Each structure stands twice: as C-alpha cells, then as structure tokens.
Amino acid sequence: MEEFLVGVLDGTFSIAVAGYLLIRMERRLDELTSAIVSLQTAITGMSRGDGL
C-alpha cells in the first residue's frame, strides 16, 4: 500500500510540473508569435518603401 501511495504521489507531481511548464511555454509562444507578426509587418513595409 505504501509503494502504491508513493507511486501515485510521484506521478501526480510529474503531471503537475508538466502542466505548469506547458502553460508557461504557451504564453511564451504567444509572445513569440506576436513578435514574428510585428517583424513581418515591418519587413513588408520596408520592401514597399514605407519605412518604419
């Protein structure tokens, strides 16, 4: 019974850490996507001669 409890707690901790990291990574990916779109807009403007 004790081994089962230790196994469940280890699994729960791993799931909690993985979930936390996925949430943080999602936020950073959203920021990166926004930066790429902004860069694309700036490059398109420069190629048309609009400048920044």
PAPAPA-847677 format. One record per atom (N, C-alpha, C): residue number from 1; x, y, z; chain. Coordinates in Angstrom, 1 decimal. Example, Ala and Ser with C-alpha at 12.3 -4.5 7.8 and 13.67 -1.06 7.14 Angstrom:
<nodes>
<nr:1&c1:13.2&c2:-5.7&c3:7.8&kette:A> .
<nr:1&c1:12.3&c2:-4.5&c3:7.8&kette:A> .
<nr:1&c1:13.2&c2:-3.3&c3:7.8&kette:A> .
<nr:2&c1:12.8&c2:-2.2&c3:7.1&kette:A> .
<nr:2&c1:13.7&c2:-1.1&c3:7.1&kette:A> .
<nr:2&c1:12.9&c2:0.0&c3:7.9&kette:A> .
</nodes>
This chain:
<nodes>
<nr:1&c1:0.8&c2:-1.2&c3:0.0&kette:A> .
<nr:1&c1:0.0&c2:0.0&c3:0.0&kette:A> .
<nr:1&c1:0.9&c2:1.3&c3:0.0&kette:A> .
<nr:2&c1:1.9&c2:1.2&c3:0.8&kette:A> .
<nr:2&c1:2.8&c2:2.4&c3:0.8&kette:A> .
<nr:2&c1:3.5&c2:2.6&c3:-0.5&kette:A> .
<nr:3&c1:3.9&c2:1.6&c3:-1.2&kette:A> .
<nr:3&c1:4.5&c2:1.7&c3:-2.5&kette:A> .
<nr:3&c1:3.5&c2:2.3&c3:-3.5&kette:A> .
<nr:4&c1:2.3&c2:1.9&c3:-3.4&kette:A> .
<nr:4&c1:1.3&c2:2.5&c3:-4.3&kette:A> .
<nr:4&c1:1.1&c2:4.0&c3:-4.1&kette:A> .
<nr:5&c1:1.1&c2:4.4&c3:-2.8&kette:A> .
<nr:5&c1:0.9&c2:5.8&c3:-2.5&kette:A> .
<nr:5&c1:2.1&c2:6.6&c3:-3.0&kette:A> .
<nr:6&c1:3.3&c2:6.1&c3:-2.8&kette:A> .
<nr:6&c1:4.5&c2:6.8&c3:-3.3&kette:A> .
<nr:6&c1:4.4&c2:6.9&c3:-4.8&kette:A> .
<nr:7&c1:4.0&c2:5.9&c3:-5.5&kette:A> .
<nr:7&c1:3.9&c2:5.9&c3:-6.9&kette:A> .
<nr:7&c1:2.9&c2:6.9&c3:-7.4&kette:A> .
<nr:8&c1:1.8&c2:7.0&c3:-6.7&kette:A> .
<nr:8&c1:0.7&c2:8.0&c3:-7.1&kette:A> .
<nr:8&c1:1.2&c2:9.4&c3:-6.9&kette:A> .
<nr:9&c1:1.9&c2:9.6&c3:-5.8&kette:A> .
<nr:9&c1:2.4&c2:11.0&c3:-5.5&kette:A> .
<nr:9&c1:3.5&c2:11.4&c3:-6.5&kette:A> .
<nr:10&c1:4.3&c2:10.4&c3:-6.8&kette:A> .
<nr:10&c1:5.4&c2:10.8&c3:-7.8&kette:A> .
<nr:10&c1:4.7&c2:11.1&c3:-9.2&kette:A> .
<nr:11&c1:3.7&c2:10.3&c3:-9.6&kette:A> .
<nr:11&c1:3.0&c2:10.6&c3:-10.8&kette:A> .
<nr:11&c1:2.3&c2:11.9&c3:-10.8&kette:A> .
<nr:12&c1:1.7&c2:12.2&c3:-9.7&kette:A> .
<nr:12&c1:0.9&c2:13.5&c3:-9.6&kette:A> .
<nr:12&c1:1.9&c2:14.7&c3:-9.7&kette:A> .
<nr:13&c1:3.0&c2:14.6&c3:-9.0&kette:A> .
<nr:13&c1:4.0&c2:15.6&c3:-9.1&kette:A> .
<nr:13&c1:4.5&c2:15.9&c3:-10.5&kette:A> .
<nr:14&c1:4.8&c2:14.8&c3:-11.2&kette:A> .
<nr:14&c1:5.2&c2:14.9&c3:-12.6&kette:A> .
<nr:14&c1:4.2&c2:15.5&c3:-13.5&kette:A> .
<nr:15&c1:3.0&c2:15.2&c3:-13.3&kette:A> .
<nr:15&c1:1.9&c2:15.7&c3:-14.1&kette:A> .
<nr:15&c1:1.7&c2:17.2&c3:-13.8&kette:A> .
<nr:16&c1:1.8&c2:17.6&c3:-12.5&kette:A> .
<nr:16&c1:1.7&c2:19.0&c3:-12.1&kette:A> .
<nr:16&c1:2.8&c2:19.8&c3:-12.7&kette:A> .
<nr:17&c1:4.1&c2:19.3&c3:-12.7&kette:A> .
<nr:17&c1:5.2&c2:20.0&c3:-13.2&kette:A> .
<nr:17&c1:5.1&c2:20.2&c3:-14.8&kette:A> .
<nr:18&c1:4.6&c2:19.1&c3:-15.4&kette:A> .
<nr:18&c1:4.4&c2:19.2&c3:-16.9&kette:A> .
<nr:18&c1:3.4&c2:20.2&c3:-17.2&kette:A> .
<nr:19&c1:2.3&c2:20.2&c3:-16.5&kette:A> .
<nr:19&c1:1.2&c2:21.1&c3:-16.8&kette:A> .
<nr:19&c1:1.7&c2:22.6&c3:-16.6&kette:A> .
<nr:20&c1:2.4&c2:22.8&c3:-15.5&kette:A> .
<nr:20&c1:2.9&c2:24.2&c3:-15.3&kette:A> .
<nr:20&c1:3.8&c2:24.6&c3:-16.4&kette:A> .
<nr:21&c1:4.7&c2:23.7&c3:-16.8&kette:A> .
<nr:21&c1:5.6&c2:24.1&c3:-17.9&kette:A> .
<nr:21&c1:4.9&c2:24.3&c3:-19.2&kette:A> .
<nr:22&c1:3.9&c2:23.6&c3:-19.5&kette:A> .
<nr:22&c1:3.1&c2:23.7&c3:-20.7&kette:A> .
<nr:22&c1:2.4&c2:25.1&c3:-20.7&kette:A> .
<nr:23&c1:1.9&c2:25.5&c3:-19.6&kette:A> .
<nr:23&c1:1.2&c2:26.8&c3:-19.5&kette:A> .
<nr:23&c1:2.2&c2:27.9&c3:-19.7&kette:A> .
<nr:24&c1:3.3&c2:27.8&c3:-19.1&kette:A> .
<nr:24&c1:4.4&c2:28.9&c3:-19.3&kette:A> .
<nr:24&c1:4.8&c2:28.9&c3:-20.8&kette:A> .
<nr:25&c1:5.0&c2:27.7&c3:-21.4&kette:A> .
<nr:25&c1:5.5&c2:27.7&c3:-22.7&kette:A> .
<nr:25&c1:4.5&c2:28.3&c3:-23.7&kette:A> .
<nr:26&c1:3.2&c2:28.0&c3:-23.4&kette:A> .
<nr:26&c1:2.1&c2:28.6&c3:-24.3&kette:A> .
<nr:26&c1:2.1&c2:30.1&c3:-24.3&kette:A> .
<nr:27&c1:2.3&c2:30.7&c3:-23.1&kette:A> .
<nr:27&c1:2.4&c2:32.1&c3:-23.0&kette:A> .
<nr:27&c1:3.6&c2:32.7&c3:-23.8&kette:A> .
<nr:28&c1:4.7&c2:32.0&c3:-23.7&kette:A> .
<nr:28&c1:5.9&c2:32.5&c3:-24.4&kette:A> .
<nr:28&c1:5.7&c2:32.3&c3:-25.9&kette:A> .
<nr:29&c1:5.1&c2:31.2&c3:-26.4&kette:A> .
<nr:29&c1:4.8&c2:31.0&c3:-27.8&kette:A> .
<nr:29&c1:3.9&c2:32.1&c3:-28.3&kette:A> .
<nr:30&c1:2.9&c2:32.5&c3:-27.5&kette:A> .
<nr:30&c1:2.0&c2:33.6&c3:-28.0&kette:A> .
<nr:30&c1:2.8&c2:34.9&c3:-28.1&kette:A> .
<nr:31&c1:3.7&c2:35.2&c3:-27.2&kette:A> .
<nr:31&c1:4.6&c2:36.4&c3:-27.3&kette:A> .
<nr:31&c1:5.5&c2:36.3&c3:-28.6&kette:A> .
<nr:32&c1:6.0&c2:35.1&c3:-28.8&kette:A> .
<nr:32&c1:6.9&c2:34.9&c3:-30.0&kette:A> .
<nr:32&c1:6.1&c2:35.1&c3:-31.3&kette:A> .
<nr:33&c1:4.9&c2:34.6&c3:-31.3&kette:A> .
<nr:33&c1:4.1&c2:34.7&c3:-32.5&kette:A> .
<nr:33&c1:3.8&c2:36.2&c3:-32.8&kette:A> .
<nr:34&c1:3.5&c2:36.9&c3:-31.7&kette:A> .
<nr:34&c1:3.2&c2:38.3&c3:-31.9&kette:A> .
<nr:34&c1:4.4&c2:39.1&c3:-32.4&kette:A> .
<nr:35&c1:5.6&c2:38.7&c3:-31.9&kette:A> .
<nr:35&c1:6.8&c2:39.4&c3:-32.3&kette:A> .
<nr:35&c1:7.1&c2:39.1&c3:-33.8&kette:A> .
<nr:36&c1:6.9&c2:37.8&c3:-34.2&kette:A> .
<nr:36&c1:7.1&c2:37.4&c3:-35.6&kette:A> .
<nr:36&c1:6.1&c2:38.2&c3:-36.5&kette:A> .
<nr:37&c1:4.9&c2:38.3&c3:-36.1&kette:A> .
<nr:37&c1:3.9&c2:39.1&c3:-37.0&kette:A> .
<nr:37&c1:4.4&c2:40.6&c3:-37.1&kette:A> .
<nr:38&c1:4.8&c2:41.1&c3:-36.0&kette:A> .
<nr:38&c1:5.3&c2:42.5&c3:-36.0&kette:A> .
<nr:38&c1:6.5&c2:42.7&c3:-36.9&kette:A> .
<nr:39&c1:7.4&c2:41.7&c3:-36.8&kette:A> .
<nr:39&c1:8.6&c2:41.7&c3:-37.7&kette:A> .
<nr:39&c1:8.2&c2:41.6&c3:-39.2&kette:A> .
<nr:40&c1:7.3&c2:40.7&c3:-39.4&kette:A> .
<nr:40&c1:6.8&c2:40.5&c3:-40.8&kette:A> .
<nr:40&c1:6.2&c2:41.8&c3:-41.4&kette:A> .
<nr:41&c1:5.4&c2:42.5&c3:-40.5&kette:A> .
<nr:41&c1:4.8&c2:43.8&c3:-40.9&kette:A> .
<nr:41&c1:5.9&c2:44.8&c3:-41.2&kette:A> .
<nr:42&c1:6.9&c2:44.9&c3:-40.4&kette:A> .
<nr:42&c1:8.0&c2:45.8&c3:-40.6&kette:A> .
<nr:42&c1:8.7&c2:45.5&c3:-41.9&kette:A> .
<nr:43&c1:9.0&c2:44.3&c3:-42.1&kette:A> .
<nr:43&c1:9.8&c2:43.9&c3:-43.3&kette:A> .
<nr:43&c1:8.9&c2:44.2&c3:-44.6&kette:A> .
<nr:44&c1:7.6&c2:43.9&c3:-44.5&kette:A> .
<nr:44&c1:6.8&c2:44.2&c3:-45.7&kette:A> .
<nr:44&c1:6.7&c2:45.7&c3:-45.9&kette:A> .
<nr:45&c1:6.6&c2:46.5&c3:-44.9&kette:A> .
<nr:45&c1:6.6&c2:48.0&c3:-45.0&kette:A> .
<nr:45&c1:7.9&c2:48.5&c3:-45.6&kette:A> .
<nr:46&c1:9.1&c2:47.9&c3:-45.2&kette:A> .
<nr:46&c1:10.4&c2:48.3&c3:-45.8&kette:A> .
<nr:46&c1:10.5&c2:47.9&c3:-47.2&kette:A> .
<nr:47&c1:9.9&c2:46.8&c3:-47.6&kette:A> .
<nr:47&c1:10.1&c2:46.4&c3:-49.0&kette:A> .
<nr:47&c1:9.2&c2:47.2&c3:-49.9&kette:A> .
<nr:48&c1:8.2&c2:47.8&c3:-49.4&kette:A> .
<nr:48&c1:7.3&c2:48.7&c3:-50.2&kette:A> .
<nr:48&c1:7.8&c2:50.1&c3:-50.2&kette:A> .
<nr:49&c1:8.8&c2:50.4&c3:-49.4&kette:A> .
<nr:49&c1:9.4&c2:51.7&c3:-49.3&kette:A> .
<nr:49&c1:8.7&c2:52.6&c3:-48.3&kette:A> .
<nr:50&c1:7.9&c2:52.0&c3:-47.4&kette:A> .
<nr:50&c1:7.2&c2:52.8&c3:-46.4&kette:A> .
<nr:50&c1:8.1&c2:53.2&c3:-45.3&kette:A> .
<nr:51&c1:9.0&c2:52.4&c3:-45.0&kette:A> .
<nr:51&c1:9.9&c2:52.6&c3:-43.8&kette:A> .
<nr:51&c1:9.2&c2:52.2&c3:-42.6&kette:A> .
<nr:52&c1:9.7&c2:52.5&c3:-41.4&kette:A> .
<nr:52&c1:9.0&c2:52.2&c3:-40.1&kette:A> .
<nr:52&c1:8.2&c2:53.3&c3:-39.7&kette:A> .
</nodes>
